[in-house]
Structures are given as structure tokens and as C-alpha cells.
């Protein structure tokens, strides 16, 4: 997990950069930046950490 700039909100977000922030980049450029097909970006907001852990556990258990 690497620190990165805020997305501007206070809520936690899980995003898929390949179809969001980096969707206009060519595949080769994404690879050079480390944006792979299996990359997810987790931006942690102001929620209680235990709530966030429970949400992530619940989501991952569905995979």
C-alpha cells in the first residue's frame, strides 16, 4: 500500500484505476506506472477502522 493524494472526500473508497483515473492511458503507459489489471486503490476515510475492516472482510468473503 502506497500513500497517495486524497480523492477529496471523507468517505472510504475502493476504486479500479484501469477504468477510472487511468482509463485514458495506453496499456503500456499504465504498466510503466505500475497500474496493472489487478490493482485496486483503497482511500481510507474517517470511518471507524473496525467498521472498515468488517466491510472489507465481508466484501472479500464474497469473492
Biopython code that builds the backbone (N, CA, C, O; Angstrom):
import numpy as np
from Bio.PDB.StructureBuilder import StructureBuilder

atoms = [
    (1, "UNK", "N", (0.854, -1.179, 0.000)),
    (1, "UNK", "CA", (0.000, 0.000, 0.000)),
    (1, "UNK", "C", (0.888, 1.227, 0.000)),
    (1, "UNK", "O", (1.752, 1.374, 0.864)),
    (2, "UNK", "N", (0.683, 2.097, -0.952)),
    (2, "UNK", "CA", (1.476, 3.324, -1.053)),
    (2, "UNK", "C", (0.618, 4.536, -0.696)),
    (2, "UNK", "O", (-0.542, 4.606, -1.101)),
    (3, "UNK", "N", (1.168, 5.487, 0.052)),
    (3, "UNK", "CA", (0.440, 6.734, 0.293)),
    (3, "UNK", "C", (0.242, 7.475, -1.030)),
    (3, "UNK", "O", (1.110, 7.442, -1.902)),
    (4, "UNK", "N", (-0.887, 8.131, -1.171)),
    (4, "UNK", "CA", (-1.148, 8.912, -2.374)),
    (4, "UNK", "C", (-2.084, 10.065, -2.024)),
    (4, "UNK", "O", (-2.602, 10.119, -0.909)),
    (5, "UNK", "N", (-2.305, 10.981, -2.954)),
    (5, "UNK", "CA", (-3.139, 12.149, -2.666)),
    (5, "UNK", "C", (-4.574, 11.765, -2.334)),
    (5, "UNK", "O", (-5.058, 10.707, -2.736)),
    (6, "UNK", "N", (-5.232, 12.623, -1.609)),
    (6, "UNK", "CA", (-6.637, 12.440, -1.256)),
    (6, "UNK", "C", (-7.509, 12.532, -2.500)),
    (6, "UNK", "O", (-7.169, 13.219, -3.463)),
    (7, "UNK", "N", (-8.630, 11.837, -2.468)),
    (7, "UNK", "CA", (-9.604, 11.973, -3.542)),
    (7, "UNK", "C", (-10.601, 13.083, -3.227)),
    (7, "UNK", "O", (-11.552, 13.299, -3.979)),
    (8, "UNK", "N", (-10.386, 13.785, -2.119)),
    (8, "UNK", "CA", (-11.180, 14.958, -1.805)),
    (8, "UNK", "C", (-12.370, 14.743, -0.890)),
    (8, "UNK", "O", (-13.034, 15.710, -0.515)),
    (9, "UNK", "N", (-12.657, 13.509, -0.521)),
    (9, "UNK", "CA", (-13.803, 13.259, 0.342)),
    (9, "UNK", "C", (-13.386, 12.716, 1.690)),
    (9, "UNK", "O", (-12.203, 12.490, 1.944)),
    (10, "UNK", "N", (-14.369, 12.510, 2.554)),
    (10, "UNK", "CA", (-14.089, 11.974, 3.884)),
    (10, "UNK", "C", (-14.469, 10.510, 4.000)),
    (10, "UNK", "O", (-14.175, 9.872, 5.011)),
    (11, "UNK", "N", (-15.126, 9.964, 2.971)),
    (11, "UNK", "CA", (-15.537, 8.569, 2.999)),
    (11, "UNK", "C", (-14.447, 7.689, 2.398)),
    (11, "UNK", "O", (-13.622, 8.153, 1.611)),
    (12, "UNK", "N", (-14.453, 6.427, 2.775)),
    (12, "UNK", "CA", (-13.508, 5.471, 2.190)),
    (12, "UNK", "C", (-14.012, 5.066, 0.811)),
    (12, "UNK", "O", (-15.214, 4.921, 0.589)),
    (13, "UNK", "N", (-13.076, 4.888, -0.103)),
    (13, "UNK", "CA", (-13.419, 4.489, -1.462)),
    (13, "UNK", "C", (-12.479, 3.399, -1.932)),
    (13, "UNK", "O", (-11.286, 3.419, -1.630)),
    (14, "UNK", "N", (-13.020, 2.455, -2.667)),
    (14, "UNK", "CA", (-12.212, 1.448, -3.334)),
    (14, "UNK", "C", (-12.445, 1.661, -4.820)),
    (14, "UNK", "O", (-13.576, 1.562, -5.296)),
    (15, "UNK", "N", (-11.380, 1.954, -5.554)),
    (15, "UNK", "CA", (-11.521, 2.235, -6.980)),
    (15, "UNK", "C", (-10.643, 1.301, -7.803)),
    (15, "UNK", "O", (-9.685, 0.714, -7.302)),
    (16, "UNK", "N", (-10.992, 1.183, -9.062)),
    (16, "UNK", "CA", (-10.265, 0.356, -10.022)),
    (16, "UNK", "C", (-9.676, 1.301, -11.069)),
    (16, "UNK", "O", (-10.356, 1.649, -12.035)),
    (17, "UNK", "N", (-8.416, 1.723, -10.889)),
    (17, "UNK", "CA", (-7.822, 2.755, -11.742)),
    (17, "UNK", "C", (-7.846, 2.460, -13.239)),
    (17, "UNK", "O", (-7.881, 3.389, -14.046)),
    (18, "UNK", "N", (-7.827, 1.194, -13.622)),
    (18, "UNK", "CA", (-7.810, 0.850, -15.048)),
    (18, "UNK", "C", (-9.038, 1.416, -15.763)),
    (18, "UNK", "O", (-8.959, 1.772, -16.939)),
    (19, "UNK", "N", (-10.168, 1.501, -15.064)),
    (19, "UNK", "CA", (-11.378, 2.038, -15.696)),
    (19, "UNK", "C", (-11.786, 3.388, -15.123)),
    (19, "UNK", "O", (-12.838, 3.919, -15.481)),
    (20, "UNK", "N", (-10.974, 3.945, -14.245)),
    (20, "UNK", "CA", (-11.307, 5.264, -13.698)),
    (20, "UNK", "C", (-10.191, 6.253, -14.012)),
    (20, "UNK", "O", (-10.124, 6.757, -15.133)),
    (21, "UNK", "N", (-9.336, 6.537, -13.076)),
    (21, "UNK", "CA", (-8.323, 7.593, -13.226)),
    (21, "UNK", "C", (-7.365, 7.361, -14.388)),
    (21, "UNK", "O", (-6.908, 8.325, -15.002)),
    (22, "UNK", "N", (-7.053, 6.117, -14.703)),
    (22, "UNK", "CA", (-6.051, 5.831, -15.740)),
    (22, "UNK", "C", (-6.663, 5.305, -17.032)),
    (22, "UNK", "O", (-5.948, 4.788, -17.890)),
    (23, "UNK", "N", (-7.972, 5.433, -17.176)),
    (23, "UNK", "CA", (-8.618, 4.826, -18.349)),
    (23, "UNK", "C", (-8.181, 5.438, -19.673)),
    (23, "UNK", "O", (-8.291, 4.794, -20.717)),
    (24, "UNK", "N", (-7.687, 6.671, -19.646)),
    (24, "UNK", "CA", (-7.266, 7.301, -20.900)),
    (24, "UNK", "C", (-5.824, 6.985, -21.268)),
    (24, "UNK", "O", (-5.364, 7.347, -22.351)),
    (25, "UNK", "N", (-5.108, 6.312, -20.372)),
    (25, "UNK", "CA", (-3.713, 5.959, -20.651)),
    (25, "UNK", "C", (-3.639, 4.678, -21.475)),
    (25, "UNK", "O", (-4.468, 3.780, -21.326)),
    (26, "UNK", "N", (-2.656, 4.610, -22.326)),
    (26, "UNK", "CA", (-2.406, 3.380, -23.079)),
    (26, "UNK", "C", (-1.963, 2.289, -22.108)),
    (26, "UNK", "O", (-1.378, 2.585, -21.066)),
    (27, "UNK", "N", (-2.237, 1.046, -22.441)),
    (27, "UNK", "CA", (-1.894, -0.083, -21.566)),
    (27, "UNK", "C", (-0.415, -0.080, -21.196)),
    (27, "UNK", "O", (-0.065, -0.341, -20.045)),
    (28, "UNK", "N", (0.447, 0.209, -22.152)),
    (28, "UNK", "CA", (1.891, 0.235, -21.879)),
    (28, "UNK", "C", (2.240, 1.337, -20.871)),
    (28, "UNK", "O", (3.066, 1.127, -19.983)),
    (29, "UNK", "N", (1.620, 2.495, -21.008)),
    (29, "UNK", "CA", (1.864, 3.589, -20.059)),
    (29, "UNK", "C", (1.371, 3.223, -18.660)),
    (29, "UNK", "O", (2.024, 3.531, -17.663)),
    (30, "UNK", "N", (0.212, 2.563, -18.596)),
    (30, "UNK", "CA", (-0.288, 2.113, -17.280)),
    (30, "UNK", "C", (0.699, 1.148, -16.641)),
    (30, "UNK", "O", (1.003, 1.263, -15.454)),
    (31, "UNK", "N", (1.200, 0.201, -17.421)),
    (31, "UNK", "CA", (2.168, -0.766, -16.885)),
    (31, "UNK", "C", (3.415, -0.063, -16.359)),
    (31, "UNK", "O", (3.918, -0.412, -15.291)),
    (32, "UNK", "N", (3.915, 0.920, -17.094)),
    (32, "UNK", "CA", (5.101, 1.666, -16.654)),
    (32, "UNK", "C", (4.860, 2.373, -15.322)),
    (32, "UNK", "O", (5.786, 2.547, -14.529)),
    (33, "UNK", "N", (3.625, 2.776, -15.082)),
    (33, "UNK", "CA", (3.270, 3.464, -13.838)),
    (33, "UNK", "C", (2.886, 2.499, -12.717)),
    (33, "UNK", "O", (2.600, 2.920, -11.596)),
    (34, "UNK", "N", (2.882, 1.203, -13.028)),
    (34, "UNK", "CA", (2.521, 0.213, -12.020)),
    (34, "UNK", "C", (1.026, 0.013, -11.870)),
    (34, "UNK", "O", (0.571, -0.568, -10.885)),
    (35, "UNK", "N", (0.258, 0.491, -12.841)),
    (35, "UNK", "CA", (-1.197, 0.340, -12.810)),
    (35, "UNK", "C", (-1.538, -0.908, -13.607)),
    (35, "UNK", "O", (-1.659, -0.865, -14.832)),
    (36, "UNK", "N", (-1.690, -2.008, -12.904)),
    (36, "UNK", "CA", (-1.944, -3.296, -13.539)),
    (36, "UNK", "C", (-3.433, -3.625, -13.505)),
    (36, "UNK", "O", (-4.217, -2.949, -12.838)),
    (37, "UNK", "N", (-3.806, -4.665, -14.226)),
    (37, "UNK", "CA", (-5.205, -5.087, -14.296)),
    (37, "UNK", "C", (-5.760, -5.538, -12.944)),
    (37, "UNK", "O", (-6.973, -5.533, -12.736)),
    (38, "UNK", "N", (-4.873, -5.928, -12.027)),
    (38, "UNK", "CA", (-5.346, -6.417, -10.727)),
    (38, "UNK", "C", (-5.149, -5.399, -9.602)),
    (38, "UNK", "O", (-5.217, -5.756, -8.426)),
    (39, "UNK", "N", (-4.906, -4.136, -9.955)),
    (39, "UNK", "CA", (-4.684, -3.091, -8.960)),
    (39, "UNK", "C", (-6.004, -2.464, -8.520)),
    (39, "UNK", "O", (-6.824, -2.068, -9.348)),
    (40, "UNK", "N", (-6.193, -2.382, -7.222)),
    (40, "UNK", "CA", (-7.303, -1.637, -6.638)),
    (40, "UNK", "C", (-6.715, -0.542, -5.768)),
    (40, "UNK", "O", (-5.664, -0.729, -5.156)),
    (41, "UNK", "N", (-7.385, 0.598, -5.710)),
    (41, "UNK", "CA", (-6.921, 1.696, -4.861)),
    (41, "UNK", "C", (-7.901, 1.855, -3.706)),
    (41, "UNK", "O", (-9.097, 2.056, -3.912)),
    (42, "UNK", "N", (-7.378, 1.763, -2.497)),
    (42, "UNK", "CA", (-8.183, 1.957, -1.293)),
    (42, "UNK", "C", (-7.808, 3.296, -0.687)),
    (42, "UNK", "O", (-6.670, 3.497, -0.264)),
    (43, "UNK", "N", (-8.764, 4.209, -0.645)),
    (43, "UNK", "CA", (-8.583, 5.503, 0.010)),
    (43, "UNK", "C", (-9.383, 5.459, 1.302)),
    (43, "UNK", "O", (-10.611, 5.376, 1.281)),
    (44, "UNK", "N", (-8.685, 5.514, 2.413)),
    (44, "UNK", "CA", (-9.329, 5.370, 3.719)),
    (44, "UNK", "C", (-9.853, 6.720, 4.183)),
    (44, "UNK", "O", (-9.134, 7.719, 4.185)),
    (45, "UNK", "N", (-11.118, 6.727, 4.576)),
    (45, "UNK", "CA", (-11.762, 7.948, 5.043)),
    (45, "UNK", "C", (-11.744, 8.061, 6.554)),
    (45, "UNK", "O", (-10.794, 7.638, 7.214)),
    (46, "UNK", "N", (-12.804, 8.635, 7.089)),
    (46, "UNK", "CA", (-12.873, 8.924, 8.516)),
    (46, "UNK", "C", (-13.664, 7.892, 9.316)),
    (46, "UNK", "O", (-13.905, 8.090, 10.506)),
    (47, "UNK", "N", (-14.071, 6.794, 8.680)),
    (47, "UNK", "CA", (-14.828, 5.771, 9.394)),
    (47, "UNK", "C", (-14.010, 5.179, 10.534)),
    (47, "UNK", "O", (-12.785, 5.293, 10.581)),
    (48, "UNK", "N", (-14.726, 4.551, 11.440)),
    (48, "UNK", "CA", (-14.065, 3.779, 12.489)),
    (48, "UNK", "C", (-13.293, 2.651, 11.797)),
    (48, "UNK", "O", (-13.859, 1.953, 10.956)),
    (49, "UNK", "N", (-12.024, 2.461, 12.130)),
    (49, "UNK", "CA", (-11.222, 1.415, 11.477)),
    (49, "UNK", "C", (-11.854, 0.026, 11.569)),
    (49, "UNK", "O", (-11.741, -0.762, 10.630)),
    (50, "UNK", "N", (-12.507, -0.280, 12.666)),
    (50, "UNK", "CA", (-13.144, -1.595, 12.799)),
    (50, "UNK", "C", (-14.290, -1.754, 11.805)),
    (50, "UNK", "O", (-14.481, -2.839, 11.256)),
    (51, "UNK", "N", (-15.054, -0.688, 11.566)),
    (51, "UNK", "CA", (-16.127, -0.742, 10.568)),
    (51, "UNK", "C", (-15.553, -1.004, 9.182)),
    (51, "UNK", "O", (-16.097, -1.796, 8.413)),
    (52, "UNK", "N", (-14.466, -0.341, 8.877)),
    (52, "UNK", "CA", (-13.828, -0.528, 7.574)),
    (52, "UNK", "C", (-13.310, -1.957, 7.422)),
    (52, "UNK", "O", (-13.483, -2.567, 6.367)),
    (53, "UNK", "N", (-12.683, -2.489, 8.455)),
    (53, "UNK", "CA", (-12.197, -3.881, 8.409)),
    (53, "UNK", "C", (-13.349, -4.845, 8.176)),
    (53, "UNK", "O", (-13.242, -5.765, 7.365)),
    (54, "UNK", "N", (-14.454, -4.633, 8.892)),
    (54, "UNK", "CA", (-15.618, -5.512, 8.727)),
    (54, "UNK", "C", (-16.163, -5.426, 7.305)),
    (54, "UNK", "O", (-16.502, -6.447, 6.705)),
    (55, "UNK", "N", (-16.249, -4.214, 6.764)),
    (55, "UNK", "CA", (-16.738, -4.042, 5.393)),
    (55, "UNK", "C", (-15.833, -4.757, 4.394)),
    (55, "UNK", "O", (-16.318, -5.430, 3.484)),
    (56, "UNK", "N", (-14.523, -4.612, 4.563)),
    (56, "UNK", "CA", (-13.576, -5.274, 3.660)),
    (56, "UNK", "C", (-13.646, -6.789, 3.802)),
    (56, "UNK", "O", (-13.634, -7.505, 2.801)),
    (57, "UNK", "N", (-13.718, -7.283, 5.033)),
    (57, "UNK", "CA", (-13.841, -8.728, 5.248)),
    (57, "UNK", "C", (-15.093, -9.273, 4.574)),
    (57, "UNK", "O", (-15.051, -10.316, 3.921)),
    (58, "UNK", "N", (-16.211, -8.560, 4.737)),
    (58, "UNK", "CA", (-17.475, -9.007, 4.149)),
    (58, "UNK", "C", (-17.371, -9.018, 2.619)),
    (58, "UNK", "O", (-17.813, -9.969, 1.974)),
    (59, "UNK", "N", (-16.796, -7.978, 2.049)),
    (59, "UNK", "CA", (-16.668, -7.904, 0.589)),
    (59, "UNK", "C", (-15.740, -8.993, 0.058)),
    (59, "UNK", "O", (-16.052, -9.647, -0.937)),
    (60, "UNK", "N", (-14.605, -9.187, 0.716)),
    (60, "UNK", "CA", (-13.638, -10.186, 0.244)),
    (60, "UNK", "C", (-14.157, -11.609, 0.407)),
    (60, "UNK", "O", (-13.780, -12.494, -0.361)),
    (61, "UNK", "N", (-15.005, -11.837, 1.385)),
    (61, "UNK", "CA", (-15.547, -13.186, 1.579)),
    (61, "UNK", "C", (-16.501, -13.571, 0.448)),
    (61, "UNK", "O", (-16.823, -14.747, 0.284)),
    (62, "UNK", "N", (-16.949, -12.598, -0.322)),
    (62, "UNK", "CA", (-17.871, -12.851, -1.438)),
    (62, "UNK", "C", (-17.137, -13.250, -2.721)),
    (62, "UNK", "O", (-17.768, -13.654, -3.698)),
    (63, "UNK", "N", (-15.816, -13.138, -2.718)),
    (63, "UNK", "CA", (-15.046, -13.447, -3.931)),
    (63, "UNK", "C", (-14.886, -14.929, -4.132)),
    (63, "UNK", "O", (-14.265, -15.356, -5.105)),
]
sb = StructureBuilder()
sb.init_structure("model")
sb.init_model(0)
sb.init_chain("A")
sb.init_seg("    ")
for serial, (resi, resn, name, xyz) in enumerate(atoms, 1):
    if name == "N":
        sb.init_residue(resn, " ", resi, " ")
    sb.init_atom(name, np.array(xyz, "f"), 0.0, 1.0, " ", f" {name:<3s}", serial, name[0])
structure = sb.get_structure()
